[in-house]
Amino acid sequence: MHGWTPESTKQWVKWMQWLDRWGYITACLSFLVLGMLIFGFSWIEFFHQAPHGFLEASITLINDLLLVIILLELFRTVLGFLQSERVRLEPFLHVGVIASVRKILTTGAELSHIKGIPKETFYHYLMDLSLHVVIILVLMIALYLVRKSEAVPPSTVTL
């Protein structure tokens, strides 16, 4: 190919690696900033809504705070990757558990505010809640297995 030398290819690879690194850095900072903004906005909204309905405002705040925790967990995951150049599975399992708990709380809150709920809708909510309970159990088992596999020292073979 005309113009492509091993040196120019190495320069392009270095440039792409630099862009890749900055992509991760900006995504990491974005998770942190977005989490902080949502945190502040959630508390402001809570104080505005609490006098009109404390329970609804509290449930919304809990939902928003769980979203902030998810964003912070993603921030820590990307930060950990930037430090070690290794993606770990455990933080993604944490995010999955938190997201499912968040969904259970939101669904439960929605269900408690519906008056005269049709049977079909009620069963749909129950199936949704059951699915998220199963997801949490599966993720907790996976988390246990990941931690157990990381705790096992590599075996040494002696002859």
Beta strands, then each sheet from edge to edge (+ up, - down):
end
